[in-house]
Amino acid sequence: MNDLMIDIETLDTEETAVIVQIAIIAFDIETFEVQRTYSYVGNAQDQYTRSVSYDTLKWWLDQPPEVVELLKLAFDPAESYDTDTLAMHVGSALEVESNFGVRHIWTQGVFDLPITKNFLAQSSEFEYPFKYYQEKDLRTVQSMCAWLGYDTKAAKAAATEGLTAHNAYDDCLAQIKLLKTYMGWLKK
């Protein structure tokens, strides 16, 4: 049985946000070894029933070039999935992982799952296959470690080294590294 780490990049902060990228990584919670990975770029222009906020779009455009490059992919039909195909891939990935058995679904805060659930409900025949009690928040674990006096800022710097910020796949990998560090601290 594995855990999942999910991260998304969007064009809004509402649950109806256009999805720029979504990554799902299955990993073993005991060893933190990655088992399977899924990463998809959504075509922003095709998600016409979903929302875009000016502030979020401006935020994207103010990012370093390697981050803006991901946004450009979301506006290139040759490099991104249309809404139906994106929903099919995301729904299939979650269904496959559900069939393997999932203990927990981890995200960085409460942002990612409401958007993912809304997207699936609006765009596909797939239902979100997990229960609310399986959902876990990495930021809560991080806060616990900080309260105990651990240097969570240094841990984050180490976990993100060599990875591209605001790339959902790289963010998932960094979040798995962070969870490993935090769990190690909490087991002491």
Secondary structure as GFF3:
##gff-version 3
##sequence-region A 1 188
A	DSSP	beta_strand	2	10	.	.	.	ID=ss1
A	DSSP	beta_strand	19	27	.	.	.	ID=ss2
A	DSSP	beta_strand	34	41	.	.	.	ID=ss3
A	DSSP	alpha_helix	54	61	.	.	.	ID=ss4
A	DSSP	alpha_helix	65	73	.	.	.	ID=ss5
A	DSSP	alpha_helix	83	100	.	.	.	ID=ss6
A	DSSP	beta_strand	102	107	.	.	.	ID=ss7
A	DSSP	alpha_helix	112	123	.	.	.	ID=ss8
A	DSSP	three_ten_helix	132	134	.	.	.	ID=ss9
A	DSSP	beta_strand	135	137	.	.	.	ID=ss10
A	DSSP	alpha_helix	138	147	.	.	.	ID=ss11
A	DSSP	alpha_helix	152	160	.	.	.	ID=ss12
A	DSSP	alpha_helix	168	186	.	.	.	ID=ss13
###
